[in-house]
């Protein structure tokens, strides 16, 4: 009976943990204090870095355990355990690319101090599960410390596949081994204008261009709404960092500490390559040709649990590998293997160390690990330095080859030749123009006349494609002076749509040469567009017309042949307009008008009447009958810096789902001064006042003051507690 009573506290909870674990959790919790301020933002204070990590993970779970678990379902290739067949081949891709056995080995070999952080990461999640038996994990009832090594990059799309499509992986692994060499057409890059977020913005301003003589940083990622949390983590071991953390990670992904700050934008640098392997089958085994010899294809068994209604089916897939990496598909009768750096111990280490950098030299030392495979970095610090790197992890390769396409895997001549040093990749340090912008655009215009010289870098380091956000950012920053936090935020929230500087003149010319009947039918809409200042606004009919017509024009762009080509938005648009018959442009406008009249009864509808912010309790079920807030922003595809991607979701009106998320403007003086905003609010509980308390500021660009110093936090306390209380 005594034994049963001792076990009762453990057995009574939804997840089972040992007595030793529970005692450890409680001890760790007592070393952590969480203060939630008047916006609900958690400020986490720990005695050690590991304590702070423990508290960070507990606080994340309080907000969004579901999001944490979902991210690890993806990273570990286990989504089909919840979603069934719909995500099967995503799981297969992920399991081919990242082996959990490698992560376990890295964890066991990790430096003791860093292993403590991973232990604290798992303990923070597990203590939350222990204290909240009402939470029912879908798959992960007990987090393992090595999980952190499966998720080493906080990007929204951190896994590099070298340009291979999910469809190619599905065709390859669904046909059976003997059909894997089939000839398939090369895929084209889809135009998913309405469905896909198209980037982020980062600005760094030198002291010479600011009102206070201090450097400024603007952090503006574009991701699906509610993708990250806003937090501060502090320890007695020198950690003090504020910013956005991707659900389930223990490092601040985009943010700042007392001395420096960083904004990551998604990079199009070529860091992952496909190798076309010439395969043959002998005696029932697969071989591939390499330097005139046959080498055996190696295999690994992938075990997947696939949910189908109330049943679960276990399916084993044989994954194939060459020395280049996993075979992800085939084209033109050749298997395609991937060489990349998608998961590594040093990538996670680098992500942590930059948060503790106190100087430009220390930040560069952390980046010298050269393991971040998907990010550009815009940087500023309290010594007045500003900097930009296009990418980080960058393989050395033969510059004479076209690395945007699969290369010959049968020869050693195509092998990588090591990794470029940090100062060898495309970068700019303290440009004479005094400003830096990156909007997922070419780095060769990032600082105006002081931008990097394209001729000094191999083509694989960066495509030279410009987009309209980049054009807009340059317009706003090139002549700016005496910038403050507020004026920088105003530029970041500028509603100008530069794509229409190109699109509308072509339309007006097409209208002039159109038939009389067309001119008569389109006269009203054309007049509205001619009078428009090309700024989106809530009460603007022109915005509605422009977005409806402009989206159709973007969808008419010829499909890009490679990811690199897809980045060249401005040149592709110019080429399309040169080749598109004028009658096609006016026909698309007529189509847009007809569609508006069918859906709303008139084309004369203000943008804010149909473009809305709403936060449903479940995050997905939008409802025209429920309250919504009009939004004047549009998506970033037309060059608007603040992005608000919206669409109809079984509704008449459009609702935002992606775009601006956590945003911050930071001034690096003797004391940090910063302002921030986050989509809606930090809470995921519809009953909480923090569910939508930041929505108005988010929509209108009215940021809240960041409470960075503890004495300021203590003036705005909403709740103070130890994890578990």
ZAMARGU-4260 file (C-alpha; in steps of 0.2 Angstrom, whole numbers, plus 5000, padded with zeros to 4 digits):
<rodrens>
0) 5000/5000/5000 | 5014/5012/5004 | 5022/5009/4987 | 5006/5012/4979 | 5004/5028/4988
5) 5021/5034/4983 | 5018/5030/4965 | 5001/5039/4965 | 5007/5056/4961 | 5016/5049/4945
10) 5002/5037/4939 | 4989/5050/4941 | 4996/5061/4928 | 4994/5059/4909 | 5012/5057/4906
15) 5023/5045/4916 | 5040/5052/4923 | 5051/5044/4936 | 5052/5050/4954 | 5070/5055/4950
20) 5065/5065/4935 | 5051/5074/4945 | 5063/5078/4959 | 5075/5086/4946 | 5061/5096/4938
25) 5056/5103/4954 | 5073/5108/4959 | 5076/5116/4942 | 5059/5126/4943 | 5065/5134/4959
30) 5080/5141/4951 | 5069/5150/4938 | 5057/5165/4940 | 5045/5170/4926 | 5038/5187/4926
35) 5024/5191/4913 | 5022/5209/4910 | 5006/5219/4906 | 5007/5212/4888 | 5009/5194/4894
40) 5027/5193/4887 | 5037/5181/4898 | 5053/5188/4905 | 5063/5172/4911 | 5076/5174/4924
45) 5087/5159/4929 | 5103/5156/4940 | 5112/5147/4925 | 5109/5147/4906 | 5102/5130/4908
50) 5089/5136/4921 | 5084/5150/4909 | 5082/5137/4895 | 5071/5126/4907 | 5060/5141/4910
55) 5059/5146/4892 | 5053/5129/4887 | 5040/5129/4901 | 5034/5146/4896 | 5032/5141/4878
60) 5022/5126/4883 | 5011/5137/4893 | 5006/5146/4877 | 5007/5133/4863 | 5012/5116/4867
65) 5002/5111/4851 | 5014/5121/4840 | 5029/5114/4849 | 5024/5096/4846 | 5019/5100/4828
70) 5036/5107/4824 | 5044/5091/4830 | 5032/5080/4821 | 5039/5089/4806 | 5057/5088/4810
75) 5057/5070/4815 | 5046/5065/4800 | 5031/5059/4811 | 5017/5070/4804 | 5009/5055/4796
80) 5006/5048/4814 | 4993/5061/4816 | 4989/5067/4798 | 4989/5050/4789 | 4994/5048/4771
85) 4993/5067/4767 | 5010/5070/4775 | 5018/5053/4771 | 5031/5059/4758 | 5035/5074/4768
90) 5040/5062/4782 | 5049/5051/4770 | 5059/5066/4764 | 5063/5072/4782 | 5068/5055/4788
95) 5079/5053/4773 | 5088/5069/4776 | 5090/5069/4794 | 5094/5053/4804 | 5089/5053/4823
100) 5104/5041/4826 | 5116/5055/4821 | 5107/5067/4833 | 5109/5055/4847 | 5127/5053/4843
105) 5129/5072/4843 | 5121/5073/4860 | 5131/5060/4868 | 5147/5068/4861 | 5142/5086/4865
110) 5152/5098/4877 | 5146/5095/4894 | 5140/5113/4896 | 5130/5112/4880 | 5123/5095/4884
115) 5116/5104/4900 | 5106/5116/4889 | 5098/5101/4879 | 5094/5092/4895 | 5086/5108/4902
120) 5076/5110/4885 | 5069/5092/4887 | 5066/5095/4906 | 5056/5111/4904 | 5044/5103/4891
125) 5042/5087/4902 | 5039/5096/4918 | 5025/5106/4909 | 5017/5089/4903 | 5019/5082/4921
130) 5010/5097/4929 | 4997/5098/4915 | 4989/5080/4914 | 4974/5088/4904 | 4986/5091/4890
135) 4986/5076/4878 | 5001/5075/4866 | 4997/5067/4850 | 5014/5058/4849 | 5027/5065/4860
140) 5023/5061/4878 | 5041/5062/4884 | 5053/5074/4876 | 5071/5069/4873 | 5086/5081/4874
145) 5092/5076/4857 | 5076/5082/4849 | 5084/5099/4849 | 5098/5093/4837 | 5084/5088/4825
150) 5079/5106/4824 | 5094/5117/4823 | 5088/5132/4812 | 5073/5143/4817 | 5068/5147/4799
155) 5050/5144/4793 | 5057/5133/4779 | 5074/5128/4785 | 5076/5111/4776 | 5086/5112/4760
160) 5081/5100/4746 | 5092/5107/4732 | 5077/5111/4722 | 5069/5094/4721 | 5050/5093/4723
165) 5040/5083/4735 | 5031/5076/4720 | 5047/5069/4714 | 5051/5061/4730 | 5033/5053/4730
170) 5035/5046/4712 | 5052/5039/4717 | 5047/5030/4733 | 5030/5025/4728 | 5034/5015/4712
175) 5045/5002/4719 | 5064/4999/4717 | 5063/4992/4700 | 5054/5008/4693 | 5065/5021/4701
180) 5075/5025/4686 | 5060/5030/4676 | 5061/5046/4666 | 5051/5060/4673 | 5050/5078/4666
185) 5059/5091/4676 | 5047/5101/4688 | 5044/5119/4686 | 5043/5131/4700 | 5025/5135/4704
190) 5017/5152/4704 | 5009/5151/4721 | 5006/5170/4723 | 4991/5169/4734 | 4996/5154/4745
195) 5014/5157/4749 | 5023/5170/4760 | 5037/5178/4750 | 5050/5184/4762 | 5056/5195/4776
200) 5064/5212/4779 | 5079/5217/4789 | 5086/5235/4790 | 5102/5241/4799 | 5105/5260/4800
205) 5123/5267/4805 | 5125/5281/4818 | 5128/5294/4804 | 5110/5292/4798 | 5101/5292/4815
210) 5095/5306/4826 | 5104/5300/4842 | 5120/5294/4834 | 5116/5276/4839 | 5114/5262/4827
215) 5096/5255/4823 | 5090/5238/4818 | 5073/5234/4811 | 5067/5216/4813 | 5053/5211/4801
220) 5051/5192/4797 | 5036/5187/4786 | 5030/5170/4792 | 5013/5161/4795 | 5004/5170/4809
225) 5008/5165/4827 | 5024/5155/4821 | 5035/5162/4835 | 5034/5168/4853 | 5040/5185/4860
230) 5051/5182/4875 | 5066/5188/4886 | 5078/5175/4894 | 5091/5181/4907 | 5104/5171/4918
235) 5117/5175/4930 | 5129/5168/4918 | 5128/5183/4906 | 5113/5178/4896 | 5101/5192/4892
240) 5092/5191/4876 | 5075/5197/4869 | 5066/5193/4853 | 5057/5179/4844 | 5059/5161/4847
245) 5052/5148/4835 | 5041/5136/4845 | 5051/5122/4852 | 5068/5129/4851 | 5078/5135/4866
250) 5087/5150/4857 | 5081/5167/4852 | 5081/5166/4833 | 5079/5185/4829 | 5082/5198/4842
255) 5095/5207/4852 | 5105/5208/4868 | 5112/5223/4877 | 5125/5225/4864 | 5120/5219/4847
260) 5105/5213/4837 | 5102/5202/4822 | 5088/5199/4809 | 5088/5184/4798 | 5080/5184/4781
265) 5078/5168/4771 | 5093/5165/4759 | 5093/5160/4741 | 5111/5156/4742 | 5115/5139/4734
270) 5120/5128/4749 | 5112/5111/4744 | 5116/5102/4728 | 5108/5088/4718 | 5119/5074/4710
275) 5113/5065/4695 | 5118/5047/4699 | 5120/5034/4685 | 5113/5018/4693 | 5113/5000/4688
280) 5107/4984/4696 | 5118/4968/4697 | 5113/4952/4706 | 5098/4961/4714 | 5108/4975/4721
285) 5109/4993/4716 | 5126/5001/4711 | 5131/5019/4705 | 5145/5024/4694 | 5159/5034/4701
290) 5176/5038/4693 | 5174/5023/4682 | 5170/5011/4696 | 5154/5004/4703 | 5150/5008/4721
295) 5136/5000/4731 | 5120/5010/4735 | 5118/5010/4753 | 5101/5008/4762 | 5092/5013/4778
300) 5075/5007/4784 | 5063/5021/4787 | 5049/5015/4799 | 5033/5026/4798 | 5017/5024/4808
305) 5002/5030/4797 | 4986/5034/4805 | 4970/5029/4796 | 4955/5033/4806 | 4956/5023/4822
310) 4969/5012/4815 | 4988/5014/4813 | 4997/5005/4800 | 5016/5003/4801 | 5025/5004/4784
315) 5043/5002/4781 | 5052/5011/4767 | 5069/5007/4761 | 5079/5023/4759 | 5093/5024/4746
320) 5110/5033/4748 | 5126/5037/4739 | 5141/5045/4747 | 5133/5062/4742 | 5118/5059/4752
325) 5100/5053/4752 | 5092/5049/4735 | 5077/5060/4735 | 5070/5057/4717 | 5075/5054/4699
330) 5075/5064/4683 | 5079/5059/4665 | 5083/5041/4670 | 5095/5046/4684 | 5093/5046/4703
335) 5096/5062/4712 | 5105/5062/4728 | 5106/5077/4740 | 5122/5085/4747 | 5117/5097/4761
340) 5120/5103/4779 | 5102/5102/4785 | 5106/5096/4803 | 5121/5098/4813 | 5128/5100/4831
345) 5137/5116/4826 | 5122/5123/4818 | 5113/5123/4835 | 5129/5128/4844 | 5130/5143/4832
350) 5112/5148/4835 | 5115/5149/4854 | 5132/5157/4854 | 5126/5172/4843 | 5114/5176/4857
355) 5128/5179/4870 | 5139/5189/4858 | 5144/5206/4866 | 5154/5213/4852 | 5156/5212/4833
360) 5171/5201/4834 | 5162/5189/4846 | 5147/5189/4834 | 5158/5185/4819 | 5167/5171/4830
365) 5150/5163/4833 | 5146/5164/4814 | 5164/5157/4810 | 5156/5140/4814 | 5149/5141/4797
370) 5134/5130/4800 | 5118/5140/4797 | 5112/5134/4780 | 5097/5145/4776 | 5099/5162/4783
375) 5105/5179/4778 | 5110/5190/4793 | 5107/5209/4795 | 5117/5215/4811 | 5119/5231/4821
380) 5128/5234/4838 | 5131/5247/4852 | 5148/5252/4845 | 5140/5258/4829 | 5144/5243/4818
385) 5131/5237/4805 | 5134/5222/4794 | 5126/5210/4782 | 5130/5192/4777 | 5122/5183/4762
390) 5121/5166/4769 | 5134/5158/4781 | 5137/5139/4777 | 5144/5140/4759 | 5152/5125/4750
395) 5167/5129/4739 | 5163/5122/4721 | 5169/5123/4703 | 5163/5140/4698 | 5162/5135/4680
400) 5148/5123/4683 | 5129/5128/4684 | 5125/5123/4702 | 5107/5128/4700 | 5104/5111/4691
405) 5109/5093/4696 | 5127/5090/4692 | 5136/5074/4687 | 5137/5062/4701 | 5148/5050/4692
410) 5164/5060/4693 | 5174/5067/4707 | 5176/5083/4697 | 5160/5089/4704 | 5164/5086/4723
415) 5163/5101/4735 | 5180/5108/4739 | 5178/5113/4757 | 5168/5127/4765 | 5171/5146/4762
420) 5177/5156/4776 | 5165/5169/4783 | 5174/5184/4775 | 5174/5175/4758 | 5155/5175/4757
425) 5145/5190/4751 | 5145/5203/4764 | 5146/5221/4768 | 5153/5229/4784 | 5150/5247/4789
430) 5145/5253/4771 | 5149/5271/4768 | 5131/5274/4763 | 5126/5271/4781 | 5112/5259/4778
435) 5108/5240/4774 | 5093/5232/4768 | 5089/5214/4764 | 5071/5209/4758 | 5076/5191/4752
440) 5083/5201/4737 | 5100/5203/4728 | 5114/5207/4740 | 5122/5217/4727 | 5110/5232/4730
445) 5109/5230/4749 | 5118/5246/4753 | 5116/5257/4737 | 5133/5262/4730 | 5142/5253/4744
450) 5135/5236/4740 | 5146/5221/4737 | 5154/5219/4720 | 5145/5205/4711 | 5161/5202/4700
455) 5171/5197/4715 | 5160/5182/4720 | 5155/5165/4711 | 5138/5164/4705 | 5133/5150/4717
460) 5135/5162/4731 | 5119/5172/4727 | 5107/5175/4713 | 5106/5193/4708 | 5087/5193/4707
465) 5078/5209/4713 | 5060/5210/4720 | 5049/5225/4723 | 5051/5225/4742 | 5070/5227/4739
470) 5066/5242/4727 | 5054/5249/4740 | 5067/5248/4754 | 5080/5256/4744 | 5068/5270/4739
475) 5065/5273/4758 | 5082/5272/4765 | 5094/5279/4752 | 5091/5297/4757 | 5085/5295/4774
480) 5093/5305/4788 | 5090/5308/4807 | 5081/5292/4809 | 5073/5287/4825 | 5064/5272/4831
485) 5047/5279/4826 | 5052/5285/4809 | 5061/5268/4805 | 5045/5259/4810 | 5035/5271/4799
490) 5046/5266/4785 | 5044/5248/4789 | 5025/5251/4788 | 5025/5261/4772 | 5010/5256/4761
495) 5017/5260/4744 | 5016/5246/4731 | 5030/5249/4719 | 5025/5234/4708 | 5011/5245/4701
500) 5024/5258/4695 | 5028/5245/4682 | 5011/5236/4680 | 4999/5251/4679 | 5008/5261/4665
505) 5007/5245/4654 | 4989/5243/4658 | 4985/5261/4654 | 4994/5260/4637 | 4984/5244/4633
510) 4968/5253/4638 | 4972/5267/4626 | 4974/5255/4611 | 4959/5244/4616 | 4943/5243/4606
515) 4929/5256/4610 | 4918/5243/4618 | 4933/5238/4630 | 4937/5256/4634 | 4919/5260/4638
520) 4917/5245/4649 | 4933/5248/4658 | 4932/5267/4659 | 4927/5268/4677 | 4939/5256/4685
525) 4953/5263/4674 | 4949/5281/4681 | 4950/5274/4699 | 4967/5267/4695 | 4974/5282/4687
530) 4969/5293/4702 | 4977/5281/4714 | 4992/5285/4724 | 4998/5267/4724 | 4996/5266/4742
535) 4985/5252/4750 | 4972/5258/4762 | 4956/5253/4771 | 4945/5264/4762 | 4953/5262/4745
540) 4943/5255/4730 | 4958/5256/4720 | 4968/5244/4731 | 4954/5231/4729 | 4955/5233/4710
545) 4974/5233/4709 | 4976/5217/4720 | 4963/5208/4711 | 4970/5212/4694 | 4988/5212/4699
550) 4986/5195/4706 | 4980/5188/4690 | 4995/5197/4681 | 5007/5188/4693 | 4999/5172/4690
555) 5002/5174/4671 | 5021/5175/4674 | 5030/5161/4665 | 5035/5148/4677 | 5053/5150/4683
560) 5064/5135/4679 | 5074/5136/4695 | 5072/5143/4712 | 5086/5155/4708 | 5077/5161/4693
565) 5061/5164/4703 | 5070/5177/4714 | 5071/5189/4699 | 5054/5196/4701 | 5057/5213/4693
570) 5066/5207/4677 | 5053/5193/4675 | 5039/5205/4676 | 5047/5217/4663 | 5050/5202/4651
575) 5031/5197/4653 | 5025/5214/4650 | 5035/5216/4634 | 5028/5199/4628 | 5010/5200/4634
580) 4997/5206/4621 | 4989/5222/4627 | 4972/5214/4625 | 4977/5201/4638 | 4980/5214/4651
585) 4963/5223/4649 | 4955/5206/4648 | 4962/5201/4665 | 4956/5218/4672 | 4938/5214/4665
590) 4940/5196/4673 | 4944/5204/4690 | 4929/5216/4689 | 4917/5202/4684 | 4924/5192/4699
595) 4921/5206/4711 | 4904/5209/4705 | 4899/5191/4706 | 4906/5190/4724 | 4901/5206/4731
600) 4888/5214/4719 | 4899/5228/4714 | 4918/5231/4710 | 4917/5247/4719 | 4921/5239/4736
605) 4934/5246/4748 | 4949/5235/4753 | 4945/5235/4771 | 4927/5229/4768 | 4934/5212/4762
610) 4952/5212/4769 | 4951/5207/4788 | 4960/5202/4803 | 4951/5189/4813 | 4959/5177/4826
615) 4947/5161/4827 | 4948/5151/4843 | 4955/5136/4834 | 4966/5147/4823 | 4958/5141/4806
620) 4939/5143/4806 | 4936/5160/4799 | 4918/5167/4799 | 4911/5182/4790 | 4897/5183/4804
625) 4910/5185/4818 | 4919/5202/4821 | 4934/5206/4811 | 4945/5221/4809 | 4948/5230/4792
630) 4966/5230/4787 | 4974/5242/4774 | 4990/5231/4771 | 4992/5219/4757 | 5003/5204/4753
635) 5022/5208/4750 | 5022/5201/4732 | 5018/5219/4726 | 5032/5227/4735 | 5024/5232/4751
640) 5036/5230/4766 | 5023/5226/4779 | 5015/5210/4773 | 4997/5204/4776 | 4994/5189/4766
645) 4975/5186/4765 | 4963/5174/4756 | 4945/5168/4757 | 4943/5152/4768 | 4926/5146/4764
650) 4921/5164/4766 | 4916/5179/4756 | 4929/5190/4764 | 4948/5188/4764 | 4957/5184/4781
655) 4975/5186/4785 | 4985/5171/4789 | 5003/5175/4785 | 5015/5190/4784 | 5021/5202/4798
660) 5024/5192/4814 | 5035/5198/4828 | 5043/5214/4823 | 5055/5225/4833 | 5065/5241/4831
665) 5080/5243/4842 | 5092/5257/4846 | 5109/5252/4852 | 5114/5266/4864 | 5122/5265/4881
670) 5105/5257/4886 | 5094/5247/4874 | 5079/5256/4868 | 5067/5246/4858 | 5049/5244/4852
675) 5040/5228/4846 | 5023/5221/4841 | 5017/5204/4838 | 5002/5197/4828 | 4987/5198/4838
680) 4994/5194/4855 | 5005/5182/4864 | 4992/5171/4871 | 4983/5156/4862 | 4969/5156/4874
685) 4953/5165/4867 | 4948/5170/4885 | 4964/5179/4888 | 4965/5198/4886 | 4982/5194/4877
690) 4974/5185/4863 | 4971/5200/4853 | 4977/5215/4863 | 4991/5219/4851 | 4980/5217/4835
695) 4976/5236/4833 | 4995/5241/4835 | 5000/5227/4823 | 4988/5232/4810 | 4992/5251/4811
700) 5011/5250/4815 | 5009/5257/4833 | 5022/5247/4843 | 5023/5244/4862 | 5039/5248/4872
705) 5050/5234/4875 | 5053/5231/4894 | 5071/5225/4893 | 5078/5230/4910 | 5072/5221/4925
710) 5068/5237/4934 | 5056/5242/4920 | 5049/5224/4920 | 5045/5226/4938 | 5035/5242/4935
715) 5023/5232/4924 | 5021/5215/4932 | 5005/5205/4929 | 5011/5189/4936 | 5027/5182/4945
720) 5029/5163/4947 | 5041/5148/4946 | 5037/5135/4933 | 5024/5123/4940 | 5015/5136/4951
</rodrens>
